[in-house]
Amino acid sequence: MKQNNKPEIHPLIRQRWSPRAFKNEMVAEEKLMAVLEAGRWAASAFNEQPWRFVIGRRGDDNYQHILSSLVEWNQTWAGKAPILILNLAKQTFTHNGKANVTASYDLGQAVANMVLEAIHQGLDAHQMSGFDAQKAAKVLHIDDDFLPVSVTALGYSGKPDDLPDDMAKMETKTRERKPIQNLFL
C-alpha cells in the first residue's frame, strides 16, 4: 500500500528522526543491551565487525568525557540525554592487519541498526559528528587502531520547550526529505 504516492516502508524507518529534547529518565539496562545487540548483528566486510562503543551513562566518567568532546552546540542539548555512546571503527582487519577501508561504513550500518532498535524499544537517538575525535580518543585512552567516528545520544523523547528557543523551533518543524528522484546520478 502506498501513502501519498510513496512506497510503503517499515514504520520504524519512517519514524526515525534526531531529537534534541530528552527526558531526565535513565534508560533501562535491558533496553540499552537490546540496542547494542542490534548493532552487533550488522553486516561488515569479512565479518570483521569493526565497531566498538564506549558507553557513557549520565553521572559516570565516560559520560563526562564524551560530553566534554562535543562541540558547544551539541553539549547544550546532549547533556540532558541519559546515555552518550562514542562510536568507533577499528581501522585494520584482525585476520591480516591490513587497512579496513570500509570500517566506518560498517560502523554506520551498526549504528543504523541500533537507532532502529532504539525506536522499537520506545527510545530516541540522535547521531552527531560535531565532536573532537582527538580529544575523545585522548580522554578515553582509545587505542590508535580505533577511529572515533560519531557520538549517539540515547534516551526517551523530551519536550521541545525544555530546549533553547532556536533548538525548540528545529524540534517542531516538519521533517523533510529530498525527493527520491534526486538521489540518482
C-alpha positions in Angstrom: 0.0 0.0 0.0 1.3 3.5 -0.9 0.8 6.7 1.1 0.9 10.0 -0.8 2.4 8.1 -3.8 5.3 7.0 -1.6 6.4 3.4 -1.4 5.4 1.7 1.9 8.4 1.2 4.2 8.7 -0.2 7.7 7.2 2.3 10.2 10.4 2.3 12.3 12.3 3.7 9.3 9.8 6.5 8.7 9.6 7.3 12.5 13.3 7.7 12.8 14.4 11.3 13.5 17.1 13.0 15.5 15.5 14.8 18.5 17.4 17.1 20.8 14.9 17.1 23.7 15.4 14.2 26.1 13.6 13.3 29.3 15.5 13.2 32.6 14.9 9.4 32.8 17.6 6.7 32.7 17.3 4.0 30.1 16.7 0.6 31.5 19.8 -1.7 31.1 17.8 -4.3 29.1 16.8 -1.7 26.6 20.3 -0.5 26.2 21.6 -4.0 25.7 18.9 -4.6 23.1 20.1 -1.5 21.2 23.7 -2.7 21.4 22.7 -6.3 20.3 21.0 -4.8 17.2 24.3 -3.2 16.3 26.2 -6.4 16.8 24.1 -8.1 14.0 25.0 -5.5 11.3 26.8 -6.6 8.1 30.5 -6.0 7.7 33.3 -6.7 5.3 34.9 -10.1 6.0 32.6 -10.3 9.1 35.2 -8.2 10.8 32.6 -6.4 12.9 34.9 -3.4 13.3 32.6 -1.4 15.5 33.3 -0.6 19.2 31.4 1.5 21.6 32.2 3.5 24.7 29.0 3.8 26.7 28.5 6.8 29.0 25.7 6.8 31.5 24.8 10.2 32.9 26.9 10.7 36.1 29.8 8.4 35.2 33.3 9.3 33.9 32.7 8.0 30.4 29.7 10.2 30.0 31.6 13.3 31.2 34.5 12.6 28.8 32.2 12.0 25.8 30.2 15.1 26.7 33.4 17.2 27.0 34.4 16.2 23.5 31.2 17.5 21.9 31.1 20.9 20.3 29.4 23.5 22.5 26.2 23.5 20.4 25.8 19.7 21.0 26.8 20.0 24.7 23.9 22.3 25.2 21.2 19.7 24.5 23.1 16.3 24.6 24.0 16.8 28.3 20.3 16.0 29.0 20.4 12.6 27.3 20.8 9.8 29.8 23.2 7.8 27.5 26.0 9.0 25.3 27.7 6.5 23.0 31.1 7.1 21.4 31.1 5.1 18.1 34.5 3.8 17.0 35.7 1.9 13.9 38.7 -0.5 14.1 40.9 0.6 11.2 42.7 -2.6 10.5 41.5 -6.2 9.8 42.1 -8.6 12.6 43.0 -11.5 10.2 45.8 -9.8 8.3 46.5 -6.3 9.9 45.7 -4.5 6.6 43.8 -1.3 6.4 40.0 -1.8 6.6 38.8 1.0 4.2 35.1 0.1 4.9 35.3 0.2 8.7 33.5 3.5 9.0 30.8 2.3 6.5 30.4 -0.9 8.6 30.1 1.1 11.8 27.4 3.2 10.2 25.4 0.1 9.5 25.8 -1.0 13.1 24.7 2.4 14.4 21.7 2.5 11.9 20.6 -0.9 13.3 21.0 0.5 16.8 18.9 3.5 16.1 16.1 1.4 14.6 16.1 -0.9 17.7 16.1 2.2 19.9 12.8 3.3 18.3 11.5 -0.2 18.7 12.4 0.0 22.4 10.5 3.3 22.8 13.7 5.4 22.8 15.1 8.1 20.6 18.6 8.5 19.3 20.5 11.5 17.8 23.7 10.8 16.0 26.4 13.6 16.0 29.5 14.3 14.1 30.0 17.6 16.0 32.7 16.4 18.4 36.5 16.5 18.8 37.6 13.0 17.9 41.2 13.5 19.0 40.0 14.8 22.4 37.6 11.9 22.8 40.4 9.4 22.0 42.8 11.1 24.4 40.5 11.4 27.4 39.1 7.9 27.0 42.5 6.3 26.3 41.4 4.9 22.9 44.0 2.7 21.1 45.3 4.3 17.9 43.7 1.5 15.8 40.2 2.7 16.7 38.9 5.8 15.0 36.2 7.8 16.8 33.6 8.5 14.1 30.5 9.8 15.8 28.5 10.1 19.1 25.0 9.0 19.7 22.7 10.4 22.3 20.1 7.9 23.5 17.1 8.3 25.7 13.4 9.0 26.0 11.9 11.8 24.0 11.5 15.0 25.9 9.7 18.3 25.5 11.0 20.8 22.9 10.0 23.6 25.3 12.9 22.5 27.6 15.4 23.5 24.8 16.7 27.0 24.0 14.3 28.8 21.6 16.4 28.2 18.4 16.6 24.5 19.1 13.0 24.2 20.1 12.0 25.6 16.7 14.1 22.9 15.0 12.5 20.2 17.1 9.0 21.1 15.9 9.5 21.9 12.3 8.3 19.4 9.7 10.8 16.7 8.7 11.8 17.0 5.0 13.5 14.5 2.7 14.8 15.1 -0.8 12.5 13.6 -3.5 13.6 10.1 -4.3 14.4 11.0 -7.9 17.1 13.5 -6.6 19.0 10.5 -5.2 20.2 9.2 -8.5 23.1 10.4 -10.7 
